[in-house]
């Protein structure tokens, strides 16, 4: 196919340069996002530490909603969300963090109790992430 104005072959860039450039920028942004996450989280060494339970929080089960367009009509669909048992922790005097635990451990612990945690610190954002909590 040729460009009628110049008799040159039409390429994706000459047909609509905005869409071509936008697609490239979007692709670079998505790849950059996943590269950032991989560098920040992959291959971190786990550390053991002692922590103190500062607070407990229970999130009951619920629903979240999403809208899907099908055959030109909007359909609202409900997705169930599970309950979560969250502990706020003070890990060895570092910044406070949270951990999601099972119901049995949640019920057994009270604020002020000492627990053992397995954790790591992310590379780029330097966030403290607790991966396991035991008594």
Buried (B, 14 or more C-beta within 10 A) or exposed (E): EEEEEEEEEEEEEEEEEEEBEEEEEEEEEEEEEEEEEEEBBEEBEEBEBEBBBBEBEEEEEEEEEEEEEEEEEEEEEEEEEEEBBBBBBBBEEEEEBBBEBEEEBBEEBEEEEEBEBBBBEBEEEEEBBBEEBEE
